[in-house]
């Protein structure tokens, strides 16, 4: 299988690349940091004997059409697209400078839409294909922290839901994940309450394994489904006092 991973140089994206390469799949990696991409591509190519190429690009200003040409020139075709990129900032708790708002929306929402949109004909034409998006439990209900981040991830979630409907008569499986807290650099130093952070390797392993299942929304770890259901049902009189 030939896979495009957007947000692949660190965190979940890199863990996902490791699992896919170990399974023998060829990869095209996209992220901002070229040094990390080059090191990851060289390591996986040597370790797993698969073809791994990459492109360093700022997702806040991505040229999706040019990226598509790079991917197809390298892999020849694409069978799976993973959009796992995400950007959060500690100060996302109220008024923000426009430049930060624009970057949060661009990375967490607009770039995902642009890239998936560019590859839609390729995915729809395949006899078997996957389009996988990654969101966050922060998008379940609006609260006074992660305001723009959560709104952007909810927008991405809505787009993937619509995408699943759009591709219903094709062989492309559309999956979207609401992920809980993970052990990543983005979480470092932040208060997250009493709930445990998931290990990146386990989340990546589960995403790869779940490709054999059907499309739709999933939670990882799965117990977040119950937490999020409770949060959605919490009366406003109680929710407004919550500090999570």
Secondary structure, 3 states (H helix, E strand, C coil): CEEEEECCCCHHHHHHHHHHHHCCCEEEEEECCHHHHHHHHHHHHHHHCCCEEEEECCHHHCCHHHHHHHHHHHHCCCCEEEECCCCCCCCCCCCCCHHHHHHHHHHHHHHHHHHHHHHHHHHHHCCCEEEEEEEEHHHCCCCCCCHHHHHHHHHHHHHHHHHHHHCCCCCEEEEEEEECCECCCCCCCCCCCCCCCECHHHHHHHHHHHHHCCCEEEEECCCHHHHHHHHHHCCHHHHCCCCC
